[in-house]
Amino acid sequence: MKRFLYFLHLLTVISLPHLLAQEPATITIRKTDLIAISLSPIIGPEGQLITNTLTNDLTIVGLFSFQQSPQGSFLISGVSEPGRLKALVRDSQGNTILSKTYSGSPRSLAHQFADDIVETLTGQPGIANTKIAFVSDRSGTKEIYLADYDGANVRQLTNDRSINVAPALSKGAQFLAYTGYKSGYADIYLVDLTSGQRRRVVSFPGTNSGAAFSPDSTRLACTVSRDGNPEIYIVSLTGSGARRLTRTPGVESSPSWAPSANEIVFSSDDRGSPLLFRISTAGGIPSPIPTGFSYNTEPDWSPDGKKIAFVARSGSFNIAVKNLQSGETQIVATSATNPSWGPNSRHLLATTADGSTLFLLDTQTGRRFPIVTALGKISEPSWSR
């Protein structure tokens, strides 16, 4: 595989119009190793939409350099017909390395093809064929919304005219859990996104909030205050078998599972200011995670298990990433909150601190891709894996 080195500030970005406006990067990357690709317009009645969507998917992922000449590049092409795409990728010698037929809507066809291109050329998981959930107050109350990963196809999921917050998507976006006040109290609800069925699954006396799916989507970690103060619990998807993990005088919140499912990271103010801790899912004494910041909230464990993203307050609210292997912590976005890892452990879904914009963040380059704006105040995004 032939690769080329390019200075990042010389990279020509091909993108849909709504992704062109980007905020300044917070990380400086002088060089990056990009794979050269040449994308021919997709042929067929839906070809333009598929081409535009595919271009954006391959731009956002940050692994490719678009070339006008096919020489030395991987050649990407396809032929579409209603509901189908015959897709092809060849190397610079003309050898076929990916040939596949996809079914679905035009955008779905592009997303599927993009993810297969990423996996075929890099061995990494794609992010295009995923879903996101978030909270917006556009209707006058906080409700849950769903969208494609790039902000398209936004739809309102709840319409309770009460407070609905803290959405969490399961693997593959089959289920969504959230905290709702429809009963007058903070309870956790589970929605089957295939059937639309919704049921209340955690409704202990007190507050029940902040659900997070286990990696296999069979359990929820959440914050429950039935013991007098908020503690971390693990429950099944039916709400049965509740088991308490933490036992401190402080407030525990924002649990997130390690991909091994053997540990959970969470935020606790047991020592005064909120800090990050990790605890075995079998129980025991929580261990502090040193970050270099005295105020840490909203942790999210990356799917590769190597990093934890969180919100650090240092003058303003910023998103930082703790590298669990090197021990280093780095701010990756300023004036931003609510980090949620994508399946590639490189991109984060987050919001601006004022809640005006939901954006994708490339943590390796610092580039922000605004995906949802003008939808009221946006908060608490979740990204399926």
N, C-alpha and C positions, 0 to 999 in steps of 0.2 A: 504494500500500500504506500503510495507516494504521498508525502505530506509536505506542506509548505509553511514557512515561518513568515508571519506578517506582523507589522506593528499595528496595535489595536486602533490607533487613531487614523490609520489608512484604510480600515475595513469599510467596504461599501456595503451598506445594509439594504436589502430588498425587503420591504414590509408593507402590510396593509396600511392605508392612511391613518386609521385610528391608533396605530402603534408607532407612528413616526415621531410624535412628540415625546421626548424622553428627558427625565430629570438628570442632573449631573451625577456622575458616578462617585461613589464614596471610596472605591478602591482603585489604585493605579496599577494596571497590568501593562507592561511595556511590550511583551511578546506573547504570542499564543500560537499553538500548533493547531492549524485548521486543515480540514480535509477539503480538497478542491472538488467541487461538483459543478456540473453544467445541467441546468434544468430546461428542457424543451417544453413549450406550452402544451398542456394536456389537450388532446384532440377530442372533439365531441361537443354536443349541445350544452353540457354543463362544465366544459373544459376550463373556462375562464375562472369560475368560482373555485374549482378544485385547484387550479394553478395558484391563485392568490392565497388560498388557505394553506396549501402545501409550502409555499414560499415563506409564509409567516412562521409556520411550525418549524421549519429548518433554520430560520433566522433566530428565533427565540432560543432554541436549544444551545446555540453558541458553539457548535462543533464544526461548522462548515464555512467555506469561502466560495461564493458564487462566481463562476467564471463565464465570460462571454464565449470563449473558445472551448470546444470540447477536448482539445489536446491536453493530455495529462490529467484529465478530470474523470470522475465517475459520471456517466451519462444517465440522466433520469428522464423517463418519458412515460406516456400512457395514453390509452384510448378509452373514453368514457361513453356510456350509453345510459339511459335512464336507470338509476339504481345500481349501476355496476361500473367498475373500473378495472381494466386490464393494465397492470402496471409492470414496468420493466426498469432494471438498473443494470448497466453494463460497465465494465472497467474500460480503461483507455485503450486496451487492445481489442475491445469488442466482445469480450467474454461475458456471458450472462451470469450475474451473481445474485440477482433477485428477480423472479418472475412469479406474479401472483395476481389472482382476480379477487376483488373485494366487492361486497354488497353493502348497500346502505344509502343514506342521504349524501349529497355532494360533500358537505363538510366532514361527515363521518368517513367517507372514502379517503379524503385527503389526510385526516388524522391517522387512520389505520396505516396508510402507505408511509407517512412520515415516521411513525414509530418503528416500522419494519426497516426503513432505511437506516435509522439511528442504530438499531440493534445489529443489523447486518454489517455496517461499516465500522462500528465502534465497539460492539459487544455490550453497550450500556442500555439500560431501559429507556424507552421514550416517555414523553410526558403529554403528548398531544391528545391521546384518546382517553383523557381523564376528566373528572368533573370537580367543580368547586361549590362550596356553600358559604353563605355569609349572612350577616344581619344588616338590615337597612331600616331606617325610620321614615322612608319616603311616604308611607301611608298614614303617618301620624303616630303610629305605634311601632315598636320594634318587631319585625317579622323576619322569617327565614326565607332566603332566596337561593335558587340553584342556577348554575350556568355551566357552559363548557369552560375548559381551563383557560381559554383566551378571552373570556368575558362575553362570548356570543351566546345567544339563546337564553337570556336571563328570564327566569320565571319565578313568580312568588309561590312558595310552597305552603306557608301558613297564612291564614287570614282570620285570626282569632280576635283581633282588636284588643289584645292584651299583650303583655310582654313575653316575647320569645327570643331567647339568646343562646349562646354557646353551642352552635351546631357542630357536629362531628360526623364525618363520613367514614363508613367502613371500607375495607379493601374492595375494590371493584365497584364502589358506590351502590351496593345493594341496599344498605340500610343507612339511615340518618338518625342520630340521637340529638336531642336538644333539651334545654331547660325551658319550661313553659309555666306561666302563671295563670293558666286558664281556670284552674280550680280555686284561685285566690292564694295559692301557696306555690313555692318553687319545687316543681316535680320534674322528673326526667321522662321524656316521651321517646318512643322508638317508632320510626316510620319505615315501612317496607316500600322502597321507591319503585318497585316493580308493580305491586298491586295497589299502592296508595294507602294501605291499611295503617292506621295509627293507634298506638295503645300506650297508656301510662305504665311505666315499668318500675320506677323508683319513686315512692311517695311516703317515705318515713316522716314522722313528725319533725318539723324544722325545715331546714334548707337542703335540697338535693340538687346538685349542679355540676357542671364541668365534666360531662361524660367523655371518655376516650376509649375507643375500641382497642381490644387486644389485637396483635398482629393477625391472628386467625379469625377475628371477628366473632368470637364465641362469648367474650366477656367484656364488661365495662369497668373501667376504673373511674371513680367519681368522688366528689366531696359531699359528705353527709354530716349534718349537725345534730343528729338525734341524741348524741351523747352529751350535748351541752355546748360543744364548740366544733367547728368544722374539722373533720378528719378524712383521710383517704380510705375509701372502701373499694372492694372488688365485688361485683355482682354478675350473675348470668344475664343473658339478654332478656330473660323473663322477669328479672329482678329478684330471683330466688338465690339462696345460698350466700347472702351478704356476709362478707368477711372484712373486718376492720384491720387496716395495716398500721396506721400511725397512732401514737398515743402521746400527745404533747399538749401543753396549755395554749399553744399558738393556733393560728389559722392556717390550715393546709389547703392548697388549691392547685389547679391546672396540672393534673397528672398526665403523664405521657409515657407510653410503654417503650422499652427497649425492643428492638426487632427480635431478640431472643425470647422475649416474653418473661424473662427471669428477673427483670428489674423495672422500676418505675421512677422517673424523675418528677419532682414537684417543687412548688414554691411554698415556703413556710416563713412566718414572722415570729417563730418561737424564740428567736434570739434578738428580737426587736424589729429590725428592718427585714423585709422579705429577702430570703436567700434561697439558693437552689440546694436540694438534697436528692439523694438516690436511696432507694430501699429495695430489698429483695421482695419479690411477689410472694415469697413464703413467709414474710414477716421479719421482724428483727429491729435493730436500731438503725435509723437513717444516718447516712454519711454525708457530710457537707461537700459541695462541689465548689472549690475556690474559683472565682471568676475575675477577681481584681476590682469588682464593683460592689458597692454596699447596698444596692437596691436591684433585685433581680426577680422578674415575674415571667409568666407565660412561656415556660420551657416547652420545646418540642424536639424529640429525639429523632435523628435522621434515620431513614430506612437502612442505611449501610452500617448503622451502629457506631459510627466514628465521631459524630458531632452532636451537639445540642445547641439549638438556636433559642434565644430568649430575649426579653426586653430588659435593657439596662438603663437606669436613670443616671445620667451624668450631665447635669445642666438641663438637657432635654431628654425625651424618651428616644432611645436608639435601639436598633436590633444588633445584637452581638452573637457570635458563634464561638462556642467552646470546643476546641479540638481535644477529644479525650485521649488521643494517642500522644500528641506533643505536649499537651497541657496548656497550649497558648489560647488566648481569647482575643478576638478581633471584632471591632465594630464593622458591620457590613452595610448598614444603612442608617443615616441620621434622620431624626424627626419622623420616626416610623415605629409601628407597633404591630402586634398580632401575627407573629411569624408562624408559618405552617409549611413544612417541607413537602416538596414534590417527590415522586418516586425515584428520581435520579440522584437525590441527595446533593444536588447542586443548586437548584432553583428553590426559592422561597416565595410563597404567597403572603402578602402583607398589606397593611394600609398605611397611608400617611397619618401622622399624629393627629391631624384635625379631622380625620375620617372622610375627607372629600374624595379620596381616590383609592381604589383597590389596584394593586400592581403586582407583577411578577418581578422578582429580583434574581439576577444571575450573581451568585455569591462569589464567583471566580473573577468576574470583570467589573462588578458593581453596577451594571446597566439595569435600569428600571424600564419595564414595559407597562404603562398604564393600561388596564383592561376594563375597568368599570368606573365611570364618573357620572356626575349629575344624577345621582340616585339617592339623594339625601345623605345622611351620615352613615357610613359603612364601617362595620367592625366585625371582629371575631371570625375571620375566614377559616375554612377547613378545606384541605385538598385531598382527594381520594388517591390511593396508591395501588 
